[in-house]
Amino acid sequence: MPDERLTDLSSDEPPAEFSAPQKALWWLQKGGLRLGPEWERAHMICQEAEGEKAHDWVHALCHLIEGDLGNAAYWFRRAQQPSGATDPKEVWEQIAASYG
């Protein structure tokens, strides 16, 4: 079960105590798992710590949402996570559950 605050989108910003990957997940959820300003914010967060598995996993999700499956597969490998999923909602839920 994911941290309930990941789906509480009533605020304009994610909780300050969230880790950077949690903030990126929150932004992706806030943007409806679609491209847009929230996606841009999440992607920037992920790029700030490339090479850290938690960031790389959310980075893979960003590129899955973008529709760039090759780039998504690269980041899934970097995060040491399976890359077969193509449903962003399913991947978001898997990542969110890791913060349960």
DSSP file (Angstrom, degrees, kcal/mol; ACC not computed):
  #  RESIDUE AA STRUCTURE BP1 BP2  ACC     N-H-->O    O-->H-N    N-H-->O    O-->H-N    TCO  KAPPA ALPHA  PHI   PSI    X-CA   Y-CA   Z-CA
    1    1 A M              0   0    0      0, 0.0     3,-0.1     0, 0.0    92,-0.0   0.000 360.0 360.0 360.0 124.0    0.0    0.0    0.0
    2    2 A P        -     0   0    0      0, 0.0     2,-0.2     0, 0.0    95,-0.2  -0.287 360.0 -82.6 -72.7 159.9    1.6    3.3   -1.0
    3    3 A D    >   -     0   0    0     93,-0.6     3,-2.2     1,-0.2     4,-0.3  -0.454  39.8-135.0 -57.3 123.1    1.9    6.3    1.3
    4    4 A E  G >  S+     0   0    0      1,-0.3     3,-1.5    -2,-0.2     4,-0.4   0.767 100.3  69.3 -57.0 -27.6   -1.5    8.0    1.1
    5    5 A R  G 3  S+     0   0    0      1,-0.3     3,-0.5     2,-0.2    -1,-0.3   0.720  84.8  70.0 -67.9 -18.8    0.1   11.4    0.7
    6    6 A L  G <  S+     0   0    0     -3,-2.2    -1,-0.3     1,-0.2    -2,-0.2   0.752 106.7  38.0 -67.8 -22.5    1.3   10.4   -2.8
    7    7 A T  S <  S+     0   0    0     -3,-1.5     2,-1.1    -4,-0.3    -1,-0.2   0.389  88.9 101.2-109.1   1.9   -2.3   10.6   -4.0
    8    8 A D        +     0   0    0     -3,-0.5     3,-0.4    -4,-0.4    22,-0.1  -0.760  41.2 166.3 -86.7  99.5   -3.4   13.6   -1.9
    9    9 A L        +     0   0    0     -2,-1.1    -1,-0.1     1,-0.2    -4,-0.0   0.125  40.8 106.9-102.8  18.9   -3.2   16.2   -4.7
   10   10 A S        +     0   0    0      2,-0.0    -1,-0.2     3,-0.0     2,-0.2   0.690  68.2  73.4 -73.4 -18.0   -5.1   18.9   -2.8
   11   11 A S  S    S-     0   0    0     -3,-0.4     0, 0.0     2,-0.1     0, 0.0  -0.488  81.4-129.4 -92.2 164.5   -1.9   20.9   -2.2
   12   12 A D  S    S+     0   0    0     -2,-0.2    -1,-0.1     1,-0.1    -2,-0.0   0.622  94.6  33.2 -84.4 -14.2    0.0   23.0   -4.8
   13   13 A E  S    S-     0   0    0     13,-0.0    -2,-0.1     0, 0.0     3,-0.1  -0.961  90.2-103.2-138.4 152.5    3.3   21.3   -3.7
   14   14 A P        -     0   0    0      0, 0.0     9,-0.1     0, 0.0    -8,-0.1  -0.339  60.5 -73.2 -69.3 160.9    4.2   17.8   -2.5
   15   15 A P    >   -     0   0    0      0, 0.0     3,-1.7     0, 0.0     8,-0.0  -0.282  40.4-130.2 -55.4 137.2    4.9   17.4    1.2
   16   16 A A  T 3  S+     0   0    0      1,-0.3     7,-0.1    -3,-0.1     0, 0.0   0.800 104.8  59.9 -61.3 -30.4    8.3   18.9    2.1
   17   17 A E  T 3  S+     0   0    0      2,-0.0    -1,-0.3     0, 0.0     2,-0.0   0.553  81.3 110.7 -80.2  -5.5    9.4   15.8    4.0
   18   18 A F  S <  S-     0   0    0     -3,-1.7     2,-0.1     1,-0.1     0, 0.0  -0.349  74.1-115.0 -63.8 147.1    9.1   13.6    0.8
   19   19 A S     >  -     0   0    0      1,-0.1     4,-2.4    -2,-0.0     5,-0.2  -0.340  35.6-100.0 -70.2 165.2   12.3   12.3   -0.7
   20   20 A A  H  > S+     0   0    0      1,-0.2     4,-2.3     2,-0.2     5,-0.2   0.919 124.4  50.1 -58.4 -45.5   13.1   13.6   -4.2
   21   21 A P  H  > S+     0   0    0      0, 0.0     4,-2.4     0, 0.0    -1,-0.2   0.889 110.1  51.4 -62.3 -35.7   11.8   10.5   -6.0
   22   22 A Q  H  > S+     0   0    0      2,-0.2     4,-2.6     1,-0.2    -2,-0.2   0.909 108.9  50.9 -64.6 -40.4    8.5   10.7   -3.9
   23   23 A K  H  X S+     0   0    0     -4,-2.4     4,-2.6     2,-0.2    -1,-0.2   0.915 109.6  50.4 -62.2 -41.4    8.2   14.3   -5.0
   24   24 A A  H  X S+     0   0    0     -4,-2.3     4,-2.4     2,-0.2    -2,-0.2   0.921 110.9  48.8 -62.8 -43.3    8.7   13.3   -8.6
   25   25 A L  H  X S+     0   0    0     -4,-2.4     4,-2.4     2,-0.2    -2,-0.2   0.919 110.5  51.4 -60.1 -43.5    6.0   10.6   -8.2
   26   26 A W  H  X S+     0   0    0     -4,-2.6     4,-2.9     1,-0.2    -2,-0.2   0.928 109.9  49.2 -59.7 -46.1    3.6   13.1   -6.7
   27   27 A W  H  X S+     0   0    0     -4,-2.6     4,-1.9     1,-0.2    -1,-0.2   0.903 109.7  51.5 -62.3 -40.7    4.2   15.6   -9.6
   28   28 A L  H  <>S+     0   0    0     -4,-2.4     5,-2.9     1,-0.2     6,-0.4   0.914 112.6  45.7 -62.4 -41.3    3.5   12.8  -12.1
   29   29 A Q  H ><5S+     0   0    0     -4,-2.4     3,-1.9     1,-0.2    -2,-0.2   0.911 109.3  55.1 -66.2 -42.3    0.3   11.9  -10.3
   30   30 A K  H 3<5S+     0   0    0     -4,-2.9    -1,-0.2     1,-0.3    -2,-0.2   0.853 107.9  50.8 -59.1 -34.8   -0.7   15.6  -10.1
   31   31 A G  T ><5S-     0   0    0     -4,-1.9     3,-0.6    -5,-0.2    -1,-0.3   0.319 119.1-111.0 -86.9   8.6   -0.3   15.9  -13.8
   32   32 A G  T < 5 -     0   0    0     -3,-1.9    -3,-0.2     1,-0.2    -2,-0.1   0.767  62.1 -71.2  71.2  24.6   -2.5   12.9  -14.5
   33   33 A L  T 3 <S+     0   0    0     -5,-2.9     2,-0.3     1,-0.2    -1,-0.2   0.889 108.5 116.8  54.7  41.8    0.5   10.7  -15.7
   34   34 A R  S <  S-     0   0    0     -3,-0.6     5,-0.3    -6,-0.4    -1,-0.2  -0.890  75.4 -86.3-131.8 162.3    0.6   12.8  -18.8
   35   35 A L  S    S+     0   0    0     -2,-0.3     3,-0.1    30,-0.3    27,-0.0  -0.400  76.7  94.6 -65.1 147.1    3.1   15.2  -20.4
   36   36 A G  S  > S-     0   0    0      1,-0.1     4,-2.3    -2,-0.1     5,-0.2  -0.948  90.9 -47.1 155.8-170.2    2.9   18.8  -19.2
   37   37 A P  H  > S+     0   0    0      0, 0.0     4,-2.0     0, 0.0     5,-0.1   0.834 132.3  52.4 -62.1 -33.3    4.4   21.1  -16.6
   38   38 A E  H  > S+     0   0    0      2,-0.2     4,-2.4     1,-0.2     5,-0.2   0.905 109.0  50.2 -69.0 -39.8    4.1   18.5  -13.8
   39   39 A W  H  > S+     0   0    0     -5,-0.3     4,-2.9     2,-0.2     5,-0.2   0.922 109.1  52.7 -60.2 -44.4    5.9   15.9  -16.0
   40   40 A E  H  X S+     0   0    0     -4,-2.3     4,-2.3     1,-0.2    -2,-0.2   0.912 109.4  48.9 -58.3 -43.5    8.6   18.5  -16.7
   41   41 A R  H  X S+     0   0    0     -4,-2.0     4,-2.0     2,-0.2    -1,-0.2   0.928 112.4  47.1 -62.8 -45.9    9.0   19.0  -12.9
   42   42 A A  H  X S+     0   0    0     -4,-2.4     4,-2.2     1,-0.2    -2,-0.2   0.912 111.5  51.4 -62.4 -42.7    9.2   15.3  -12.2
   43   43 A H  H  X S+     0   0    0     -4,-2.9     4,-2.2     1,-0.2    -1,-0.2   0.901 108.2  51.4 -63.3 -41.1   11.7   14.8  -15.0
   44   44 A M  H  X S+     0   0    0     -4,-2.3     4,-1.2    -5,-0.2    -1,-0.2   0.906 108.1  52.4 -62.5 -41.2   14.0   17.6  -13.7
   45   45 A I  H >< S+     0   0    0     -4,-2.0     3,-0.6     1,-0.2     4,-0.4   0.929 110.3  48.5 -59.5 -45.4   13.9   16.0  -10.2
   46   46 A C  H >< S+     0   0    0     -4,-2.2     3,-1.2     1,-0.2    -1,-0.2   0.884 107.5  54.8 -63.8 -38.9   15.0   12.7  -11.7
   47   47 A Q  H >< S+     0   0    0     -4,-2.2     3,-0.9     1,-0.2    -1,-0.2   0.746  94.9  69.5 -67.7 -22.8   17.8   14.2  -13.7
   48   48 A E  T << S+     0   0    0     -4,-1.2    -1,-0.2    -3,-0.6    -2,-0.2   0.702 112.6  27.0 -69.9 -18.3   19.3   15.8  -10.6
   49   49 A A  T X  S+     0   0    0     -3,-1.2     3,-2.0    -4,-0.4    -1,-0.2  -0.162  78.5 169.5-138.9  42.8   20.3   12.4   -9.2
   50   50 A E  T <   +     0   0    0     -3,-0.9     3,-0.1     1,-0.3    -3,-0.1  -0.289  68.2  40.0 -54.8 139.9   20.9   10.2  -12.2
   51   51 A G  T 3  S+     0   0    0      1,-0.3     2,-0.6     2,-0.1    -1,-0.3   0.171  85.0 109.6 101.0 -16.6   22.6    7.0  -11.1
   52   52 A E  S X> S-     0   0    0     -3,-2.0     4,-2.7     1,-0.1     3,-0.6  -0.845  70.3-136.6 -91.1 124.6   20.6    6.6   -7.9
   53   53 A K  H 3> S+     0   0    0     -2,-0.6     4,-2.2     1,-0.3     5,-0.2   0.827 100.2  52.8 -54.6 -40.7   18.2    3.7   -8.4
   54   54 A A  H 3> S+     0   0    0      1,-0.2     4,-1.5     2,-0.2    -1,-0.3   0.910 114.0  43.4 -63.6 -41.1   15.2    5.3   -6.9
   55   55 A H  H <> S+     0   0    0     -3,-0.6     4,-2.5    -6,-0.2    -2,-0.2   0.908 112.4  53.2 -67.7 -41.8   15.6    8.3   -9.2
   56   56 A D  H  X S+     0   0    0     -4,-2.7     4,-2.2    -7,-0.2    23,-0.2   0.848 105.2  54.5 -64.9 -34.1   16.3    6.2  -12.2
   57   57 A W  H  X S+     0   0    0     -4,-2.2     4,-1.6    -5,-0.2    -1,-0.2   0.924 112.1  42.6 -65.5 -44.4   13.1    4.1  -11.6
   58   58 A V  H  X S+     0   0    0     -4,-1.5     4,-2.4     2,-0.2    -2,-0.2   0.860 110.7  57.5 -69.0 -34.1   10.9    7.2  -11.6
   59   59 A H  H  X S+     0   0    0     -4,-2.5     4,-2.0     2,-0.2    -2,-0.2   0.903 104.1  52.4 -60.9 -40.9   13.0    8.5  -14.6
   60   60 A A  H  X S+     0   0    0     -4,-2.2     4,-1.9    15,-0.2    -1,-0.2   0.916 108.1  51.2 -59.8 -42.8   12.0    5.3  -16.5
   61   61 A L  H  X S+     0   0    0     -4,-1.6     4,-2.7     1,-0.2     5,-0.2   0.903 105.2  56.2 -61.8 -41.6    8.4    6.1  -15.7
   62   62 A C  H  X S+     0   0    0     -4,-2.4     4,-1.9     1,-0.2    -1,-0.2   0.932 110.6  43.7 -54.8 -47.1    8.8    9.6  -17.0
   63   63 A H  H  X>S+     0   0    0     -4,-2.0     5,-2.0     2,-0.2     4,-0.8   0.786 109.8  56.1 -74.4 -25.9    9.9    8.3  -20.4
   64   64 A L  H ><5S+     0   0    0     -4,-1.9     3,-0.7     2,-0.2    -1,-0.2   0.927 109.0  47.3 -65.0 -45.3    7.2    5.6  -20.4
   65   65 A I  H 3<5S+     0   0    0     -4,-2.7   -30,-0.3     1,-0.2    -2,-0.2   0.892 109.4  54.4 -60.3 -39.9    4.7    8.4  -20.0
   66   66 A E  H 3<5S-     0   0    0     -4,-1.9    -1,-0.2    -5,-0.2    -2,-0.2   0.722 114.5-119.8 -67.2 -21.6    6.4   10.3  -22.8
   67   67 A G  T <<5S+     0   0    0     -4,-0.8     2,-1.3    -3,-0.7    -3,-0.2   0.540  73.0 131.9  90.6   7.5    6.1    7.2  -25.0
   68   68 A D     >< +     0   0    0     -5,-2.0     4,-2.5     1,-0.2    -1,-0.2  -0.688  27.2 172.8 -93.3  82.3    9.8    6.8  -25.5
   69   69 A L  H  > S+     0   0    0     -2,-1.3     4,-2.5     1,-0.2    -1,-0.2   0.823  72.6  54.7 -67.1 -32.9   10.0    3.1  -24.8
   70   70 A G  H  > S+     0   0    0      2,-0.2     4,-1.8     1,-0.2    -1,-0.2   0.932 112.2  43.0 -64.5 -45.4   13.7    2.7  -25.7
   71   71 A N  H  > S+     0   0    0      2,-0.2     4,-2.0     1,-0.2    -2,-0.2   0.887 113.1  53.2 -67.4 -39.2   14.7    5.5  -23.2
   72   72 A A  H  X S+     0   0    0     -4,-2.5     4,-2.5    -9,-0.3    -2,-0.2   0.925 107.1  52.0 -60.5 -44.3   12.3    4.1  -20.6
   73   73 A A  H  X S+     0   0    0     -4,-2.5     4,-2.3     1,-0.2    -1,-0.2   0.888 106.7  54.2 -60.6 -39.6   13.9    0.6  -21.0
   74   74 A Y  H  X S+     0   0    0     -4,-1.8     4,-2.2     1,-0.2    -1,-0.2   0.933 111.2  44.2 -58.4 -47.1   17.4    2.2  -20.5
   75   75 A W  H  X S+     0   0    0     -4,-2.0     4,-2.0     2,-0.2   -15,-0.2   0.841 109.6  55.8 -71.6 -33.0   16.3    3.8  -17.2
   76   76 A F  H  <>S+     0   0    0     -4,-2.5     5,-2.6     2,-0.2     4,-0.5   0.932 109.4  47.7 -61.2 -43.7   14.5    0.6  -16.0
   77   77 A R  H ><5S+     0   0    0     -4,-2.3     3,-1.2     1,-0.2    -2,-0.2   0.929 110.4  51.3 -61.9 -44.5   17.8   -1.3  -16.5
   78   78 A R  H 3<5S+     0   0    0     -4,-2.2    -1,-0.2     1,-0.3    -2,-0.2   0.859 112.7  46.2 -59.9 -34.9   19.7    1.5  -14.7
   79   79 A A  T 3<5S-     0   0    0     -4,-2.0    -1,-0.3   -23,-0.2    -2,-0.2   0.501 111.6-124.3 -84.4  -4.5   17.2    1.1  -11.8
   80   80 A Q  T < 5 +     0   0    0     -3,-1.2    -3,-0.2    -4,-0.5    -2,-0.1   0.919  67.3 132.4  57.9  46.6   17.5   -2.7  -12.0
   81   81 A Q      < -     0   0    0     -5,-2.6    -1,-0.2    -6,-0.1    -2,-0.1  -0.917  67.0 -90.6-123.8 151.0   13.7   -3.0  -12.4
   82   82 A P        -     0   0    0      0, 0.0     3,-0.2     0, 0.0    -3,-0.0  -0.319  31.2-160.4 -60.2 142.4   11.8   -5.1  -15.0
   83   83 A S        +     0   0    0      1,-0.1    -7,-0.1    -7,-0.0    -6,-0.1   0.233  64.0  96.4-111.9  14.1   11.1   -3.1  -18.1
   84   84 A G        +     0   0    0    -11,-0.0    -1,-0.1     2,-0.0     2,-0.1   0.721  57.8  99.4 -78.8 -20.1    8.2   -5.1  -19.6
   85   85 A A        +     0   0    0     -3,-0.2     0, 0.0     1,-0.1     0, 0.0  -0.409  40.1 175.5 -70.4 139.6    5.4   -2.9  -18.3
   86   86 A T        +     0   0    0     -2,-0.1    -1,-0.1     1,-0.0     3,-0.1   0.389  53.5  93.6-121.6  -1.0    3.9   -0.4  -20.7
   87   87 A D     >  -     0   0    0      1,-0.2     4,-2.1     2,-0.0     3,-0.3  -0.839  59.4-158.4 -97.0 109.5    1.1    1.0  -18.5
   88   88 A P  H  > S+     0   0    0      0, 0.0     4,-3.0     0, 0.0     5,-0.2   0.861  92.2  55.7 -55.6 -37.1    2.3    4.1  -16.7
   89   89 A K  H  > S+     0   0    0      1,-0.2     4,-2.4     2,-0.2     5,-0.2   0.921 108.0  48.4 -62.2 -43.0   -0.4    3.8  -14.0
   90   90 A E  H  > S+     0   0    0     -3,-0.3     4,-2.0     2,-0.2    -1,-0.2   0.915 114.1  45.7 -62.8 -43.9    0.7    0.2  -13.2
   91   91 A V  H  X S+     0   0    0     -4,-2.1     4,-2.6     2,-0.2     5,-0.2   0.913 110.7  53.5 -67.3 -42.2    4.4    1.3  -13.0
   92   92 A W  H  X S+     0   0    0     -4,-3.0     4,-3.1    -5,-0.2     5,-0.2   0.934 109.6  49.0 -56.3 -45.6    3.4    4.4  -10.9
   93   93 A E  H  X S+     0   0    0     -4,-2.4     4,-2.4     2,-0.2    -1,-0.2   0.881 109.9  51.1 -64.2 -38.5    1.6    2.1   -8.5
   94   94 A Q  H  X S+     0   0    0     -4,-2.0     4,-1.0     2,-0.2    -1,-0.2   0.936 114.5  43.0 -62.7 -46.4    4.6   -0.3   -8.2
   95   95 A I  H >< S+     0   0    0     -4,-2.6     3,-0.8     1,-0.2     4,-0.4   0.940 114.1  50.5 -66.1 -46.2    6.9    2.5   -7.4
   96   96 A A  H >< S+     0   0    0     -4,-3.1     3,-1.9     1,-0.3   -93,-0.6   0.886 104.9  58.1 -59.3 -39.9    4.5    4.1   -5.0
   97   97 A A  H >< S+     0   0    0     -4,-2.4     3,-1.7     1,-0.3    -1,-0.3   0.789  94.4  65.7 -62.5 -26.7    4.0    0.8   -3.2
   98   98 A S  T << S+     0   0    0     -4,-1.0    -1,-0.3    -3,-0.8    -2,-0.2   0.652 101.0  51.1 -70.1 -11.9    7.7    0.7   -2.6
   99   99 A Y  T <         0   0    0     -3,-1.9    -1,-0.3    -4,-0.4    -2,-0.2   0.126 360.0 360.0-105.3  17.6    7.2    3.8   -0.3
  100  100 A G    <         0   0    0     -3,-1.7    -1,-0.1   -98,-0.2    -2,-0.1   0.449 360.0 360.0 -68.1 360.0    4.3    2.1    1.6
